[in-house]
Amino acid sequence: KIAYKGTEAIEKAVGEYKDIIMNETLADSLEVKEVQGEEFDLNGEITKIGIEKV
């Protein structure tokens, strides 16, 4: 499972590439929500990403 919370630009980009991201990471879900994850700077867009093993 992958959960993330980012800016509107990040949410739009992830939405466009959701299938590719899930395929490359072997995730069974990819959702936008408040997350207790690590914070990353993705091209100036601050994003929190959490990964949970299922």
PDB file with one MODEL, atoms N, CA, C and O in Angstrom:
MODEL        1
ATOM      1  N   LYS A   1       0.835  -1.175   0.000  1.00  0.00           N
ATOM      2  CA  LYS A   1       0.000   0.000   0.000  1.00  0.00           C
ATOM      3  C   LYS A   1       0.879   1.237   0.000  1.00  0.00           C
ATOM      4  O   LYS A   1       1.877   1.307   0.718  1.00  0.00           O
ATOM      5  N   ILE A   2       0.502   2.201  -0.804  1.00  0.00           N
ATOM      6  CA  ILE A   2       1.183   3.484  -0.798  1.00  0.00           C
ATOM      7  C   ILE A   2       0.140   4.561  -0.548  1.00  0.00           C
ATOM      8  O   ILE A   2      -0.908   4.592  -1.192  1.00  0.00           O
ATOM      9  N   ALA A   3       0.440   5.433   0.389  1.00  0.00           N
ATOM     10  CA  ALA A   3      -0.415   6.582   0.659  1.00  0.00           C
ATOM     11  C   ALA A   3       0.459   7.821   0.572  1.00  0.00           C
ATOM     12  O   ALA A   3       1.643   7.785   0.908  1.00  0.00           O
ATOM     13  N   TYR A   4      -0.130   8.909   0.122  1.00  0.00           N
ATOM     14  CA  TYR A   4       0.635  10.139  -0.001  1.00  0.00           C
ATOM     15  C   TYR A   4      -0.266  11.341   0.212  1.00  0.00           C
ATOM     16  O   TYR A   4      -1.485  11.264   0.063  1.00  0.00           O
ATOM     17  N   LYS A   5       0.357  12.441   0.560  1.00  0.00           N
ATOM     18  CA  LYS A   5      -0.344  13.717   0.678  1.00  0.00           C
ATOM     19  C   LYS A   5       0.607  14.776   0.156  1.00  0.00           C
ATOM     20  O   LYS A   5       1.692  14.979   0.701  1.00  0.00           O
ATOM     21  N   GLY A   6       0.193  15.444  -0.898  1.00  0.00           N
ATOM     22  CA  GLY A   6       1.052  16.453  -1.498  1.00  0.00           C
ATOM     23  C   GLY A   6       0.253  17.622  -2.018  1.00  0.00           C
ATOM     24  O   GLY A   6      -0.928  17.782  -1.709  1.00  0.00           O
ATOM     25  N   THR A   7       0.903  18.420  -2.796  1.00  0.00           N
ATOM     26  CA  THR A   7       0.259  19.589  -3.380  1.00  0.00           C
ATOM     27  C   THR A   7      -0.704  19.152  -4.482  1.00  0.00           C
ATOM     28  O   THR A   7      -0.736  17.987  -4.880  1.00  0.00           O
ATOM     29  N   GLU A   8      -1.474  20.100  -4.954  1.00  0.00           N
ATOM     30  CA  GLU A   8      -2.416  19.821  -6.039  1.00  0.00           C
ATOM     31  C   GLU A   8      -1.676  19.313  -7.282  1.00  0.00           C
ATOM     32  O   GLU A   8      -2.163  18.422  -7.978  1.00  0.00           O
ATOM     33  N   ALA A   9      -0.505  19.882  -7.554  1.00  0.00           N
ATOM     34  CA  ALA A   9       0.281  19.454  -8.719  1.00  0.00           C
ATOM     35  C   ALA A   9       0.717  17.995  -8.580  1.00  0.00           C
ATOM     36  O   ALA A   9       0.677  17.241  -9.552  1.00  0.00           O
ATOM     37  N   ILE A  10       1.128  17.598  -7.388  1.00  0.00           N
ATOM     38  CA  ILE A  10       1.541  16.209  -7.150  1.00  0.00           C
ATOM     39  C   ILE A  10       0.348  15.279  -7.293  1.00  0.00           C
ATOM     40  O   ILE A  10       0.456  14.226  -7.921  1.00  0.00           O
ATOM     41  N   GLU A  11      -0.786  15.654  -6.721  1.00  0.00           N
ATOM     42  CA  GLU A  11      -1.976  14.806  -6.815  1.00  0.00           C
ATOM     43  C   GLU A  11      -2.407  14.628  -8.266  1.00  0.00           C
ATOM     44  O   GLU A  11      -2.832  13.541  -8.656  1.00  0.00           O
ATOM     45  N   LYS A  12      -2.301  15.680  -9.064  1.00  0.00           N
ATOM     46  CA  LYS A  12      -2.651  15.589 -10.480  1.00  0.00           C
ATOM     47  C   LYS A  12      -1.677  14.661 -11.215  1.00  0.00           C
ATOM     48  O   LYS A  12      -2.101  13.810 -11.998  1.00  0.00           O
ATOM     49  N   ALA A  13      -0.382  14.826 -10.965  1.00  0.00           N
ATOM     50  CA  ALA A  13       0.627  14.000 -11.630  1.00  0.00           C
ATOM     51  C   ALA A  13       0.482  12.530 -11.249  1.00  0.00           C
ATOM     52  O   ALA A  13       0.549  11.654 -12.111  1.00  0.00           O
ATOM     53  N   VAL A  14       0.284  12.260  -9.969  1.00  0.00           N
ATOM     54  CA  VAL A  14       0.118  10.871  -9.526  1.00  0.00           C
ATOM     55  C   VAL A  14      -1.145  10.280 -10.142  1.00  0.00           C
ATOM     56  O   VAL A  14      -1.153   9.117 -10.546  1.00  0.00           O
ATOM     57  N   GLY A  15      -2.197  11.063 -10.215  1.00  0.00           N
ATOM     58  CA  GLY A  15      -3.429  10.591 -10.846  1.00  0.00           C
ATOM     59  C   GLY A  15      -3.218  10.194 -12.299  1.00  0.00           C
ATOM     60  O   GLY A  15      -3.758   9.188 -12.758  1.00  0.00           O
ATOM     61  N   GLU A  16      -2.429  10.987 -13.022  1.00  0.00           N
ATOM     62  CA  GLU A  16      -2.152  10.695 -14.428  1.00  0.00           C
ATOM     63  C   GLU A  16      -1.309   9.436 -14.602  1.00  0.00           C
ATOM     64  O   GLU A  16      -1.484   8.699 -15.572  1.00  0.00           O
ATOM     65  N   TYR A  17      -0.397   9.189 -13.668  1.00  0.00           N
ATOM     66  CA  TYR A  17       0.543   8.074 -13.798  1.00  0.00           C
ATOM     67  C   TYR A  17       0.306   6.963 -12.781  1.00  0.00           C
ATOM     68  O   TYR A  17       1.199   6.157 -12.522  1.00  0.00           O
ATOM     69  N   LYS A  18      -0.882   6.917 -12.208  1.00  0.00           N
ATOM     70  CA  LYS A  18      -1.198   5.960 -11.147  1.00  0.00           C
ATOM     71  C   LYS A  18      -0.898   4.518 -11.555  1.00  0.00           C
ATOM     72  O   LYS A  18      -0.254   3.789 -10.799  1.00  0.00           O
ATOM     73  N   ASP A  19      -1.347   4.098 -12.723  1.00  0.00           N
ATOM     74  CA  ASP A  19      -1.135   2.710 -13.153  1.00  0.00           C
ATOM     75  C   ASP A  19       0.348   2.383 -13.274  1.00  0.00           C
ATOM     76  O   ASP A  19       0.781   1.305 -12.866  1.00  0.00           O
ATOM     77  N   ILE A  20       1.118   3.295 -13.824  1.00  0.00           N
ATOM     78  CA  ILE A  20       2.561   3.068 -13.976  1.00  0.00           C
ATOM     79  C   ILE A  20       3.228   2.991 -12.607  1.00  0.00           C
ATOM     80  O   ILE A  20       4.040   2.100 -12.359  1.00  0.00           O
ATOM     81  N   ILE A  21       2.887   3.922 -11.719  1.00  0.00           N
ATOM     82  CA  ILE A  21       3.477   3.932 -10.373  1.00  0.00           C
ATOM     83  C   ILE A  21       3.158   2.632  -9.646  1.00  0.00           C
ATOM     84  O   ILE A  21       4.040   2.026  -9.039  1.00  0.00           O
ATOM     85  N   MET A  22       1.901   2.203  -9.703  1.00  0.00           N
ATOM     86  CA  MET A  22       1.507   0.970  -9.016  1.00  0.00           C
ATOM     87  C   MET A  22       2.212  -0.241  -9.612  1.00  0.00           C
ATOM     88  O   MET A  22       2.627  -1.135  -8.874  1.00  0.00           O
ATOM     89  N   ASN A  23       2.354  -0.286 -10.920  1.00  0.00           N
ATOM     90  CA  ASN A  23       3.025  -1.405 -11.576  1.00  0.00           C
ATOM     91  C   ASN A  23       4.513  -1.452 -11.204  1.00  0.00           C
ATOM     92  O   ASN A  23       5.043  -2.517 -10.890  1.00  0.00           O
ATOM     93  N   GLU A  24       5.168  -0.314 -11.240  1.00  0.00           N
ATOM     94  CA  GLU A  24       6.606  -0.263 -10.954  1.00  0.00           C
ATOM     95  C   GLU A  24       6.929  -0.537  -9.486  1.00  0.00           C
ATOM     96  O   GLU A  24       8.000  -1.059  -9.179  1.00  0.00           O
ATOM     97  N   THR A  25       6.020  -0.193  -8.582  1.00  0.00           N
ATOM     98  CA  THR A  25       6.271  -0.377  -7.149  1.00  0.00           C
ATOM     99  C   THR A  25       5.599  -1.629  -6.587  1.00  0.00           C
ATOM    100  O   THR A  25       5.773  -1.952  -5.412  1.00  0.00           O
ATOM    101  N   LEU A  26       4.837  -2.329  -7.418  1.00  0.00           N
ATOM    102  CA  LEU A  26       4.087  -3.514  -7.011  1.00  0.00           C
ATOM    103  C   LEU A  26       3.077  -3.197  -5.904  1.00  0.00           C
ATOM    104  O   LEU A  26       2.780  -4.046  -5.064  1.00  0.00           O
ATOM    105  N   ALA A  27       2.559  -1.981  -5.912  1.00  0.00           N
ATOM    106  CA  ALA A  27       1.570  -1.564  -4.911  1.00  0.00           C
ATOM    107  C   ALA A  27       0.197  -2.113  -5.273  1.00  0.00           C
ATOM    108  O   ALA A  27      -0.158  -2.188  -6.449  1.00  0.00           O
ATOM    109  N   ASP A  28      -0.572  -2.495  -4.258  1.00  0.00           N
ATOM    110  CA  ASP A  28      -1.945  -2.945  -4.520  1.00  0.00           C
ATOM    111  C   ASP A  28      -2.938  -1.807  -4.345  1.00  0.00           C
ATOM    112  O   ASP A  28      -4.102  -1.934  -4.725  1.00  0.00           O
ATOM    113  N   SER A  29      -2.481  -0.680  -3.764  1.00  0.00           N
ATOM    114  CA  SER A  29      -3.320   0.515  -3.690  1.00  0.00           C
ATOM    115  C   SER A  29      -2.426   1.749  -3.622  1.00  0.00           C
ATOM    116  O   SER A  29      -1.292   1.701  -3.145  1.00  0.00           O
ATOM    117  N   LEU A  30      -2.971   2.838  -4.111  1.00  0.00           N
ATOM    118  CA  LEU A  30      -2.278   4.125  -4.110  1.00  0.00           C
ATOM    119  C   LEU A  30      -3.341   5.170  -3.816  1.00  0.00           C
ATOM    120  O   LEU A  30      -4.205   5.441  -4.651  1.00  0.00           O
ATOM    121  N   GLU A  31      -3.276   5.755  -2.627  1.00  0.00           N
ATOM    122  CA  GLU A  31      -4.353   6.654  -2.234  1.00  0.00           C
ATOM    123  C   GLU A  31      -3.840   7.952  -1.626  1.00  0.00           C
ATOM    124  O   GLU A  31      -2.760   8.006  -1.039  1.00  0.00           O
ATOM    125  N   VAL A  32      -4.646   8.990  -1.783  1.00  0.00           N
ATOM    126  CA  VAL A  32      -4.359  10.299  -1.202  1.00  0.00           C
ATOM    127  C   VAL A  32      -5.005  10.349   0.173  1.00  0.00           C
ATOM    128  O   VAL A  32      -6.218  10.182   0.305  1.00  0.00           O
ATOM    129  N   LYS A  33      -4.193  10.580   1.193  1.00  0.00           N
ATOM    130  CA  LYS A  33      -4.715  10.735   2.549  1.00  0.00           C
ATOM    131  C   LYS A  33      -3.608  11.253   3.448  1.00  0.00           C
ATOM    132  O   LYS A  33      -2.431  11.217   3.089  1.00  0.00           O
ATOM    133  N   GLU A  34      -3.998  11.733   4.617  1.00  0.00           N
ATOM    134  CA  GLU A  34      -2.995  12.138   5.604  1.00  0.00           C
ATOM    135  C   GLU A  34      -2.177  10.900   5.948  1.00  0.00           C
ATOM    136  O   GLU A  34      -2.728   9.819   6.157  1.00  0.00           O
ATOM    137  N   VAL A  35      -0.874  11.063   6.005  1.00  0.00           N
ATOM    138  CA  VAL A  35      -0.013   9.902   6.148  1.00  0.00           C
ATOM    139  C   VAL A  35       1.097  10.177   7.157  1.00  0.00           C
ATOM    140  O   VAL A  35       1.590  11.300   7.264  1.00  0.00           O
ATOM    141  N   GLN A  36       1.478   9.148   7.886  1.00  0.00           N
ATOM    142  CA  GLN A  36       2.603   9.195   8.812  1.00  0.00           C
ATOM    143  C   GLN A  36       3.830   8.688   8.070  1.00  0.00           C
ATOM    144  O   GLN A  36       4.373   7.633   8.398  1.00  0.00           O
ATOM    145  N   GLY A  37       4.254   9.431   7.092  1.00  0.00           N
ATOM    146  CA  GLY A  37       5.373   8.973   6.279  1.00  0.00           C
ATOM    147  C   GLY A  37       6.489   9.988   6.238  1.00  0.00           C
ATOM    148  O   GLY A  37       6.473  10.997   6.942  1.00  0.00           O
ATOM    149  N   GLU A  38       7.451   9.694   5.401  1.00  0.00           N
ATOM    150  CA  GLU A  38       8.594  10.571   5.222  1.00  0.00           C
ATOM    151  C   GLU A  38       8.239  11.691   4.250  1.00  0.00           C
ATOM    152  O   GLU A  38       7.468  11.489   3.312  1.00  0.00           O
ATOM    153  N   GLU A  39       8.803  12.864   4.478  1.00  0.00           N
ATOM    154  CA  GLU A  39       8.538  14.017   3.630  1.00  0.00           C
ATOM    155  C   GLU A  39       9.626  14.122   2.563  1.00  0.00           C
ATOM    156  O   GLU A  39      10.814  13.990   2.860  1.00  0.00           O
ATOM    157  N   PHE A  40       9.211  14.359   1.327  1.00  0.00           N
ATOM    158  CA  PHE A  40      10.123  14.478   0.200  1.00  0.00           C
ATOM    159  C   PHE A  40       9.877  15.785  -0.539  1.00  0.00           C
ATOM    160  O   PHE A  40       8.756  16.294  -0.564  1.00  0.00           O
ATOM    161  N   ASP A  41      10.933  16.324  -1.140  1.00  0.00           N
ATOM    162  CA  ASP A  41      10.833  17.492  -2.009  1.00  0.00           C
ATOM    163  C   ASP A  41      10.918  16.969  -3.440  1.00  0.00           C
ATOM    164  O   ASP A  41      11.989  16.579  -3.904  1.00  0.00           O
ATOM    165  N   LEU A  42       9.782  16.964  -4.134  1.00  0.00           N
ATOM    166  CA  LEU A  42       9.724  16.477  -5.510  1.00  0.00           C
ATOM    167  C   LEU A  42       9.637  17.680  -6.440  1.00  0.00           C
ATOM    168  O   LEU A  42       8.553  18.202  -6.701  1.00  0.00           O
ATOM    169  N   ASN A  43      10.788  18.110  -6.935  1.00  0.00           N
ATOM    170  CA  ASN A  43      10.856  19.292  -7.814  1.00  0.00           C
ATOM    171  C   ASN A  43      10.194  20.508  -7.180  1.00  0.00           C
ATOM    172  O   ASN A  43       9.460  21.238  -7.846  1.00  0.00           O
ATOM    173  N   GLY A  44      10.451  20.723  -5.902  1.00  0.00           N
ATOM    174  CA  GLY A  44       9.912  21.880  -5.203  1.00  0.00           C
ATOM    175  C   GLY A  44       8.536  21.673  -4.598  1.00  0.00           C
ATOM    176  O   GLY A  44       8.011  22.572  -3.942  1.00  0.00           O
ATOM    177  N   GLU A  45       7.948  20.517  -4.804  1.00  0.00           N
ATOM    178  CA  GLU A  45       6.624  20.197  -4.261  1.00  0.00           C
ATOM    179  C   GLU A  45       6.815  19.268  -3.061  1.00  0.00           C
ATOM    180  O   GLU A  45       7.265  18.133  -3.215  1.00  0.00           O
ATOM    181  N   ILE A  46       6.470  19.753  -1.869  1.00  0.00           N
ATOM    182  CA  ILE A  46       6.640  18.946  -0.656  1.00  0.00           C
ATOM    183  C   ILE A  46       5.529  17.899  -0.584  1.00  0.00           C
ATOM    184  O   ILE A  46       4.344  18.218  -0.684  1.00  0.00           O
ATOM    185  N   THR A  47       5.940  16.651  -0.410  1.00  0.00           N
ATOM    186  CA  THR A  47       5.010  15.520  -0.423  1.00  0.00           C
ATOM    187  C   THR A  47       5.383  14.536   0.674  1.00  0.00           C
ATOM    188  O   THR A  47       6.560  14.230   0.861  1.00  0.00           O
ATOM    189  N   LYS A  48       4.390  14.040   1.398  1.00  0.00           N
ATOM    190  CA  LYS A  48       4.610  12.970   2.373  1.00  0.00           C
ATOM    191  C   LYS A  48       4.183  11.663   1.735  1.00  0.00           C
ATOM    192  O   LYS A  48       3.119  11.574   1.124  1.00  0.00           O
ATOM    193  N   ILE A  49       5.028  10.646   1.884  1.00  0.00           N
ATOM    194  CA  ILE A  49       4.740   9.335   1.304  1.00  0.00           C
ATOM    195  C   ILE A  49       4.902   8.279   2.385  1.00  0.00           C
ATOM    196  O   ILE A  49       5.903   8.252   3.101  1.00  0.00           O
ATOM    197  N   GLY A  50       3.906   7.412   2.495  1.00  0.00           N
ATOM    198  CA  GLY A  50       3.959   6.303   3.433  1.00  0.00           C
ATOM    199  C   GLY A  50       3.763   4.992   2.692  1.00  0.00           C
ATOM    200  O   GLY A  50       2.914   4.891   1.806  1.00  0.00           O
ATOM    201  N   ILE A  51       4.543   3.999   3.053  1.00  0.00           N
ATOM    202  CA  ILE A  51       4.457   2.682   2.419  1.00  0.00           C
ATOM    203  C   ILE A  51       4.184   1.652   3.501  1.00  0.00           C
ATOM    204  O   ILE A  51       4.844   1.636   4.540  1.00  0.00           O
ATOM    205  N   GLU A  52       3.210   0.797   3.248  1.00  0.00           N
ATOM    206  CA  GLU A  52       2.836  -0.244   4.201  1.00  0.00           C
ATOM    207  C   GLU A  52       2.856  -1.594   3.492  1.00  0.00           C
ATOM    208  O   GLU A  52       2.256  -1.757   2.430  1.00  0.00           O
ATOM    209  N   LYS A  53       3.546  -2.549   4.082  1.00  0.00           N
ATOM    210  CA  LYS A  53       3.587  -3.894   3.523  1.00  0.00           C
ATOM    211  C   LYS A  53       2.261  -4.598   3.799  1.00  0.00           C
ATOM    212  O   LYS A  53       1.728  -4.520   4.906  1.00  0.00           O
ATOM    213  N   VAL A  54       1.732  -5.284   2.786  1.00  0.00           N
ATOM    214  CA  VAL A  54       0.473  -6.022   2.955  1.00  0.00           C
ATOM    215  C   VAL A  54       0.683  -7.494   2.712  1.00  0.00           C
ATOM    216  O   VAL A  54      -0.262  -8.277   2.809  1.00  0.00           O
TER     217      VAL A  54
ENDMDL
END
